[in-house]
């Protein structure tokens, strides 16, 4: 697996666009699911009188397991293309999608926006919301899959109609629509997923899997930026000492580096670096490492601590300005609201001190200055104050550390990015 570069790909789009069926079909046609598993699912689908749902059940069986508290890995299914080792992230509802995308290390590199070609479906509310959300979260690689072409009799006119609507939606948000692949498929029948369909001779483009290989670019590793490494855990290992563990987001960590741990403000020197129990001389973005540091105490570190060069410490914020999309809130959000913000590996309660403006999620234009409240579906610019020291960075400088999810009442209430920061003294 390590010989192919790894890409996280997620699906987005309206509830009935056929995302789960599409994923099931990709996994089955690329050989990631065995024939026997597929046969079982077909039987379950027939028993439940959901005859066309066997592919969807690939991910949906997982959903039930997940509700029973099985590990989160199950919603991620790996598969291979000629070029990539890919992990597919199903985004059933906002709740799971945002939480995984932002707080897990599973940050999507690429998204497939799935739109149904069936008459009466097409572009719907959630299609618009997801498109905007992906923009806010900084996903730039993006393809549009027009599914259920079988329900539209594989009609070229219907394909062009929806493609035009999609361009109208995506262009104002800021996507380069002339570079985005639009692929007509029938996930249920397997048209244009792995094998070229003979039912759409008018389509001269590539199949979905070939598009993955030709269109997706490996995300740039920000090695030229200063080191930023959020800690996932800290161990005290007998005979070695303090060993923090985390994933390098930007920069390079080398042996002998003088590093600082924020928000604790303690410094130390990197003595050893390990990846999968092998000693290495330097770690680059994407590497999950354990490293031994002299001169620090385990008690001062923990999840949410961020490591950087002593000469360029991570930013501990007194307050920050952010752009958010409210996804899920039973009532309204006003200033003074104090939910938990999850950013990189930190989770800190923060107070919304000011709602600066309400923004039109479709265009990004200001709709209202200083509104009294915001509610589900709104996008806004807010000023936020963490209740305890916290590291946050600006989207323009370190997008990897600028994304966050707001959680409250056991669900993801909002998602956003940090636009500006005021550093703590």
Rosetta blueprint (number, residue, H / E / L):
1 X L
2 X L
3 X L
4 X L
5 X E
6 X E
7 X E
8 X E
9 X E
10 X E
11 X E
12 X E
13 X E
14 X L
15 X L
16 X L
17 X L
18 X L
19 X H
20 X H
21 X H
22 X H
23 X H
24 X H
25 X H
26 X H
27 X H
28 X H
29 X H
30 X L
31 X L
32 X L
33 X L
34 X L
35 X H
36 X H
37 X H
38 X H
39 X H
40 X H
41 X H
42 X H
43 X H
44 X H
45 X H
46 X H
47 X H
48 X L
49 X L
50 X L
51 X L
52 X L
53 X L
54 X L
55 X L
56 X H
57 X H
58 X H
59 X H
60 X H
61 X H
62 X H
63 X H
64 X H
65 X H
66 X H
67 X H
68 X L
69 X L
70 X L
71 X L
72 X H
73 X H
74 X H
75 X H
76 X E
77 X E
78 X E
79 X E
80 X E
81 X L
82 X L
83 X L
84 X E
85 X E
86 X E
87 X E
88 X E
89 X E
90 X L
91 X L
92 X L
93 X L
94 X H
95 X H
96 X H
97 X H
98 X H
99 X H
100 X H
101 X H
102 X H
103 X H
104 X L
105 X L
106 X L
107 X L
108 X L
109 X L
110 X E
111 X E
112 X E
113 X E
114 X E
115 X E
116 X E
117 X L
118 X L
119 X L
120 X L
121 X L
122 X E
123 X L
124 X L
125 X H
126 X H
127 X H
128 X H
129 X H
130 X H
131 X H
132 X H
133 X H
134 X H
135 X H
136 X H
137 X L
138 X L
139 X L
140 X L
141 X E
142 X E
143 X E
144 X E
145 X E
146 X E
147 X E
148 X L
149 X H
150 X H
151 X H
152 X H
153 X L
154 X L
155 X L
156 X H
157 X H
158 X H
159 X H
160 X H
161 X H
162 X H
163 X H
164 X H
165 X H
166 X H
167 X H
168 X H
169 X H
170 X H
171 X H
172 X H
173 X H
174 X L
175 X L
176 X L
177 X L
178 X L
179 X L
180 X L
181 X L
182 X E
183 X E
184 X E
185 X L
186 X E
187 X L
188 X L
189 X L
190 X L
191 X E
192 X L
193 X L
194 X L
195 X E
196 X L
197 X L
198 X L
199 X L
200 X L
201 X L
202 X L
203 X L
204 X L
205 X L
206 X L
207 X L
208 X H
209 X H
210 X H
211 X H
212 X H
213 X H
214 X H
215 X H
216 X L
217 X L
218 X L
219 X L
220 X L
221 X L
222 X L
223 X L
224 X L
225 X L
226 X L
227 X L
228 X E
229 X E
230 X E
231 X E
232 X E
233 X E
234 X E
235 X E
236 X E
237 X E
238 X L
239 X L
240 X L
241 X E
242 X E
243 X E
244 X E
245 X E
246 X E
247 X E
248 X E
249 X E
250 X E
251 X L
252 X L
253 X E
254 X E
255 X L
256 X L
257 X L
258 X E
259 X E
260 X E
261 X E
262 X E
263 X L
264 X L
265 X L
266 X E
267 X E
268 X E
269 X E
270 X E
271 X E
272 X E
273 X E
274 X E
275 X E
276 X L
277 X L
278 X E
279 X E
280 X E
281 X L
282 X E
283 X E
284 X L
285 X L
286 X L
287 X L
288 X E
289 X E
290 X E
291 X E
292 X E
293 X E
294 X E
295 X L
296 X L
297 X L
298 X H
299 X H
300 X H
301 X L
302 X L
303 X L
304 X L
305 X L
306 X E
307 X E
308 X E
309 X E
310 X L
311 X L
312 X E
313 X L
314 X L
315 X L
316 X E
317 X E
318 X E
319 X E
320 X E
321 X E
322 X E
323 X E
324 X E
325 X E
326 X E
327 X L
328 X L
329 X L
330 X L
331 X L
332 X E
333 X E
334 X L
335 X L
336 X L
337 X L
338 X L
339 X L
340 X E
341 X E
342 X E
343 X E
344 X L
345 X L
346 X E
347 X E
348 X E
349 X E
350 X E
351 X E
352 X E
353 X E
354 X E
355 X E
356 X E
357 X E
358 X E
359 X E
360 X L
361 X L
362 X L
363 X L
364 X L
365 X L
366 X E
367 X E
368 X E
369 X E
370 X L
371 X L
372 X L
373 X L
374 X E
375 X E
376 X L
377 X L
378 X L
379 X E
380 X E
381 X E
382 X E
383 X E
384 X E
385 X E
386 X E
387 X L
388 X L
389 X L
390 X L
391 X E
392 X L
393 X L
394 X L
395 X L
396 X L
397 X L
398 X L
399 X H
400 X H
401 X H
402 X L
403 X E
404 X E
405 X E
406 X E
407 X E
408 X E
409 X L
410 X L
411 X E
412 X E
413 X E
414 X E
415 X E
416 X E
417 X E
418 X E
419 X E
420 X E
421 X E
422 X E
423 X E
424 X L
425 X L
